Structure formats: C-alpha cells, structure tokens
C-alpha cells in the first residue's frame, strides 16, 4: 500500500521544513524497502486544512491521519509514523 503524505500549511518556511523532513524520512525507508510507493502533497487551501483536527500549522498527515501539528518533527519521528502506517496497512 502506498503512503500518502500531506503537509498542511500556508506555504511558510516551517511548512517547507516539514516537507523536507518527510522527504528525508522517505529516503530512509526507501533504503529498506526499494519498492516503497509514496506521494507528498502540500495543502495550502484553508478550507482543506480545516478538514483535519489541527489548531496550528504546519501539520503532517500520513494516510489521512494527522500525526503532527504546530511544530517541525524530527526525521526519526516521521520515519516512525511512516513505519506505523505501513505496519497498519500490511497487518492482519
């Protein structure tokens, strides 16, 4: 199952950092799983952002689950969230 990653925010520098962290995390996972499929979207539309339970941007959504909001996560955190999403998808 592919990973669908969304960065929520108006396009500020912090949003760009979150996107860079997500890309770095995907690179880590791609080394372990060369067949990994993933998409990254940057959502800047306020109406779209408010569909998620987010109070502060930037936000990070993995497979429609908000995993982080209001801060820039570490790459290790993003890797862990992506692994959880993959485990959940491939589980029983």
N, C-alpha and C positions, 0 to 999 in steps of 0.2 A: 504494500500500500504506500503510495507516495505521501510525503509530508507537505502540508500546505501551511506556509508561514505568512503571517501578516504583521506588518509594523504599523501601528496606529499612531497618527500624529500629524501636525500641520506641515511637516517638512522642515523642521528646525534641525539644528546641529545635533541635538540629543537623539532625534529620530534617526538621523543618518548613522550615528554611533550604534544604535540598537541594530540597525540593518547590517552594519559591518560585523557586529558580534554574531549575528545569526549566520552570516556567510562563513565566518571563521569556524563556527561550530559545525556547519555542514561539511566543511573541508575535513575536519577531524573525523566525522562519521563516514565520509566517503572513502577514507583510507581503510577503514574496517569493512565497509560494505560498498564495493565499487558499483553495484547495481542500484544504489540508492537513487530514488527519484524525489525531487523536491521543487517547490515553487515558492518564490518570495514576492509578496505584493506590498506596496506601500500605500496604505489607505489614508488619504488626506481629507476626504469628504466628512464633514462633521456629522451629518445625518447617519452615515455608515459607521462612524466611530461609536456613536451613542447606542448602537445595537449591542454593544458589549458592556459588561458591568465595570466600566472604567471611569475613575474620577479625575485622574491626572495622566497626561501623556508624557513621555512616549509609552506605548503599550506594545506587548508582544503576544500574538495569538498563534497557537500551534493546533492545527486540525480543529479549528473553531473553539478552542478552549483558551481563555485569557490566562496566561501563565505569569505575566509580569506587567506592572503598571507604575508609572511615576518615577522610574529610575532606569539606569543603564545596567543591565545584568552582566555578570562576568561570563566569559566564553564557556567556562566549565559548567555554569548553571544552565546555559542554553543547551549544551550537549546533553546534560541530564534530562532536561524537559523533552528534547527530541527523542532520546532513548525511551523515555516513558511512553511517548506517543507511539513509537514503533512497537514496543512491547505490548501495549494495549491493542494495537491493530492486529498483531500477529498471534495474540493469545487465544486461549480456548474459546 
